[in-house]
Amino acid sequence: MNLELNPNKIKNIETDIVLPAIQVDEVNIYNQAYLTIDTPLIKTNIAREKANNELMISFPLAGELKGMVHCFIDTYKKALPESEMNYLKNLFSESMNILIGKMLTNIERSNDYHVILGSPIKDNNIKFGNYIQNKEFDVYNVGYKLIYNALEYDCRLLFFLNKTKHIEV
């Protein structure tokens, strides 16, 4: 049996994402670290580029909600030995993976979108100007504190989401 979508029957619809429903307030990361919300999830038209003291990791989104999530952790005035910094990078990556996974689960429950979180990409050369100018994406921003080893690290997440859902009618 061969299933194909008939292009004449595909309809693109836009729906608004229910923001409060997807926000995650706290996450315990394997009893090694803790994420707590610092600034609420808001829709914005401004995306600040990566600062020199920030580490960045990105996650592609696929499925009915396409886009990217760019995650940043601020290491300003955090003098860590290299081995500790490597551990922090891995912990940050895993923390963001867990946090975004919880948020996507909330999106699926509240908005009926099926979203797939891709593997992390460590690319520090991404520019956001094209995302902002391209009206295809909605931009959302949220801030968290990553508490690890008696230190707090400021984290921010930028969601670039294409909210067009393709359905067959």
N, C-alpha and C positions, 0 to 999 in steps of 0.2 A: 504494500500500500504506500503510495507516494503522496505526502501532504504538502501542499504548496499554498502560499497566500495569494489570493487573487488581488492584483493591484487596484482593480476597480472597486473592490469592497473594503479597502483599507482606509480608515479615517484617522486623522491625527487630531487628538484633543489635548487641550492644555488644562491642567488642574493645578490648583494651588496646594502646596504642601502645608500640612497643619504643623506649624513650628513648635508650639508648646508640647505637642504629643511626641516629638522625636527627641527632645532634649533629655540628656542623661545627667543627673546631678552629681552622682558619686560612683566611683568604680574602685574596687579593691583589686590590685594586680598581684595575685598569688601571694598575698601577705608580704610582698617585698616593696611595694610602692602603693601610692594612693592618689587617685585623681579626684579633684573636686572642682566644681564649676566656679569660675571667677567672673565671667561676663556672660550674659544671656545670649542665646542664639538669635541673631537678627539678620534680616535681609538688608543688603547694602549695595552700593554701587561703587565702593572704594575698596581696593585690595592693595595693601601695603606689601611691597616687595620684600624679599629676604634681607635681613640685616646681617652685617658681617659677623656678629656674635651669635647668630642663630644657626642651629642645625635644622635641616629640612628633609622631609620624606613625603612622598606622594603616593596615593592609592587611586588607581583607575576604577571607575564604576561602570558596570555594563548591565544590560537587562532593560527593563522598562523605564528606568531612570539612568541616563548616561551622564558622564562627567568625570570630574576629578576631585579628590580631597587632598589639599596640601596642608601638611602639619609642620609646625615650627616649635622648637624649644629654645629658649633664651639661656645661653650659658655665660652671660656677662658677669664678670667678677666671681666666677666659680672656678677657682684654681684647683683642678683635679689632675692627679697623675694619669698618664696615658692609659694604663690598664683600667682605672676607674672610669675614664672618659669612654673607653670602648664598651664597658658594661652599661654605662648610662645610655649610649646610643642604641644598644640592643634592647634595653628596658623601655626606652622611649618608643622604638618601633613596635614592640609588642603591646605596649600600653595603648598606642593609637589604633592598632589593629583591633584590640578588644573594644575600645570605646566606639570606634566607627561601626564595628559589627553590631553593638547594642543599638546604636542610632538607626542603622539600616533595618534592624528588626522592628524597631518602633515605626519606621516609615512604612514597612510592609503591613503592619497591623492597623495603622491609622489611615493610610492612604491607598491601600491595596496595590502598591507597586511591588514588583518583584525585582530585586536589585542584587547584583553579584559584585562582591568586593574583590578586586584584583590583587596581585602580588605587589608589595611595596617597590617603589622606584626611588633610588637615591640620585636625583638630578637637581643640582643647585643652580642650573642656568635657565630656569623657567621664568618667563616674563608674563605678567598678568594683563598687560595692556590689551592684547588681542582678545582675551576672554571678556574683558569689560566692554570693549567696543562692539563685540559680536553680541547682539541682543538675544542670541539663541540660548544663552546661559543666564540663570539667576545665580546671584552670589550671596552666600550666607557666611557669617563670621561668628565664632564662639571662642571664648577664652577659658582655659583650665589652669589649675595649679597641679603640678606633678610633685608630690612630696615623697622624697627618697633620701635616706641616709641623713635625716635631720635637716635637710635643705629643701627649699621650695624653688621650683623652676616654673617660670611662666611659659605656658604653651598656648598656641592659638591654632585654630583650624579654619581653613577657607574652603568652603564647598562651592564648586562650580557645577551647577546642575542644569541639564537640559530636561525640562519638565514635559516634553511632548510625549504623550503615550500613544502608541500605534495600536489600534484595535481593528478587528475585522467585524464589519457589520453586515 
